[in-house]
């Protein structure tokens, strides 16, 4: 039986996790009951296992997962974030890029403008005096801090828009019932 189900992105992902969990449990149980050991002459009943029913249930789960994942991807490609010209799909890519930039800026903002590094010995080996060396930044650390804060605000704003869409905007999917 075909049914139309309405999802948000968040509810679709929860449903997908539930289906994958059910499939994993089914396959785990299958592994433990699809074979059994019996000693010669021993009268032991085989554990309950239905090969055809297991294959059918796995196929139905896979079909629903495929259909729902496709619908979720289409939703992400077509849906614009509120007050933005970015689709959800584009926003996810942008977030990944901004997060990489944020990590780089975090490193740069945490440096000191001048840091003493381990001294080295002069050309004469162990008898030579230690040469004191300093490492200097060739950028403004305070500017890196400001850029980091601005970027963090931008990431937070984009994440809030994504969260709003994921929780409130719905889409419909025609799904085959798992229990036919």
C-alpha positions in Angstrom: 0.0 0.0 0.0 1.3 3.5 -0.9 0.9 6.2 1.6 1.7 9.9 1.6 3.8 11.0 4.6 4.6 14.5 5.6 8.1 15.2 7.0 10.3 18.0 8.1 14.0 17.5 7.4 14.5 16.7 11.1 11.7 14.2 11.2 12.8 12.5 8.0 16.3 12.0 9.4 14.9 10.6 12.6 12.7 8.2 10.5 15.7 7.2 8.4 17.7 6.4 11.6 14.8 4.3 12.9 14.7 2.4 9.6 18.4 1.8 9.5 18.3 0.7 13.1 15.5 -1.8 12.3 17.5 -3.1 9.3 20.6 -3.5 11.4 18.7 -5.4 14.2 17.1 -7.6 11.6 20.4 -8.5 9.9 22.1 -9.0 13.3 19.3 -11.4 14.4 19.6 -13.1 11.0 23.3 -13.7 11.6 22.6 -15.5 14.8 19.7 -17.7 13.6 20.4 -18.5 10.0 22.7 -21.4 11.0 22.8 -23.6 14.0 25.1 -26.4 15.3 23.8 -29.9 16.3 25.9 -32.7 17.6 25.6 -36.1 15.8 22.5 -37.8 17.1 21.3 -34.7 19.1 17.7 -33.7 18.7 17.7 -29.9 18.6 15.1 -27.8 16.9 16.4 -25.3 14.4 15.9 -21.7 15.5 13.0 -19.8 13.9 14.2 -18.2 10.7 12.4 -17.3 7.5 14.9 -16.5 4.7 12.2 -15.2 2.3 10.5 -13.0 4.9 13.9 -11.6 6.0 14.9 -10.7 2.4 11.5 -9.1 1.8 11.6 -7.0 4.9 15.2 -5.8 4.1 14.2 -5.0 0.5 11.1 -3.0 1.7 13.2 -1.1 4.2 15.9 -0.3 1.6 13.1 0.9 -0.9 11.7 3.3 1.7 15.1 4.5 2.7 16.0 5.1 -1.0 12.8 7.0 -1.7 13.0 9.1 1.4 16.7 10.0 1.0 16.0 11.1 -2.6 13.0 13.2 -1.4 15.2 14.7 1.3 18.0 15.5 -1.1 15.5 17.1 -3.5 14.0 19.1 -0.7 17.5 20.4 0.3 18.3 21.4 -3.3 15.0 23.2 -3.9 14.3 24.9 -0.5 15.6 28.4 0.1 16.6 29.4 3.7 14.5 32.2 5.1 15.9 35.7 4.3 18.6 34.1 2.1 19.4 33.3 -1.5 20.9 30.0 -0.4 19.2 26.6 -0.7 19.7 24.2 2.2 22.1 22.2 0.1 24.2 25.3 -0.7 24.1 26.4 3.0 25.4 23.0 4.1 28.4 23.4 1.7 29.0 27.0 2.8 28.8 25.9 6.5 31.5 23.3 5.9 33.7 25.9 4.2 33.1 28.5 6.9 33.9 26.0 9.6 37.3 25.3 8.0 38.0 29.0 7.8 36.9 29.3 11.5 39.4 26.7 12.5 42.2 28.5 10.7 41.3 31.8 12.2 41.1 30.2 15.7 44.7 29.1 15.3 45.8 32.6 14.0 44.0 34.5 16.8 45.5 32.4 19.5 49.1 33.2 18.5 51.2 35.8 20.3 52.6 38.6 18.1 56.1 37.5 19.3 57.1 34.1 20.8 60.5 32.8 21.9 61.3 29.6 20.2 63.8 27.0 21.3 67.3 28.3 20.9 69.8 26.7 18.6 73.6 26.3 18.9 75.9 28.2 16.7 78.2 26.6 14.1 80.7 25.4 16.7 78.4 22.6 18.0 77.9 22.0 21.8 80.6 24.5 22.8 78.9 27.4 20.9 76.6 29.7 22.7 72.8 29.2 22.3 71.3 31.6 19.8 67.9 32.9 21.1 65.3 33.0 18.3 61.9 34.6 18.2 58.9 33.9 16.0 56.9 36.9 14.9 53.4 37.0 13.3 53.3 39.0 10.1 49.7 39.9 10.5 47.5 41.7 13.1 46.4 39.1 15.7 43.6 41.5 16.9 42.3 41.6 13.3 42.3 37.8 13.2 40.3 37.9 16.5 37.8 40.3 15.0 37.5 38.2 11.8 37.0 35.1 13.9 34.2 36.7 15.9 32.4 38.0 12.7 32.7 34.6 11.1 31.4 32.8 14.2 28.3 35.2 14.1 27.8 34.4 10.4 28.0 30.6 11.1 25.6 30.9 14.0 23.1 32.9 11.8 23.3 30.4 9.0 22.9 27.5 11.4 19.8 29.1 13.0 18.3 29.5 9.6 19.0 25.9 8.8 17.6 24.8 12.2 14.4 26.7 11.5 13.9 25.1 8.1 14.8 21.6 9.4 12.1 22.0 12.1 9.3 23.8 10.4 9.3 23.4 6.6 7.5 20.2 5.4 7.5 18.1 2.3 5.4 15.1 1.3 6.7 11.7 0.1 4.9 8.7 -1.3 6.2 5.7 0.5 5.4 2.0 0.3 4.2 0.5 3.5 6.7 -1.8 5.2 3.9 -4.2 6.4 2.2 -5.4 3.2 
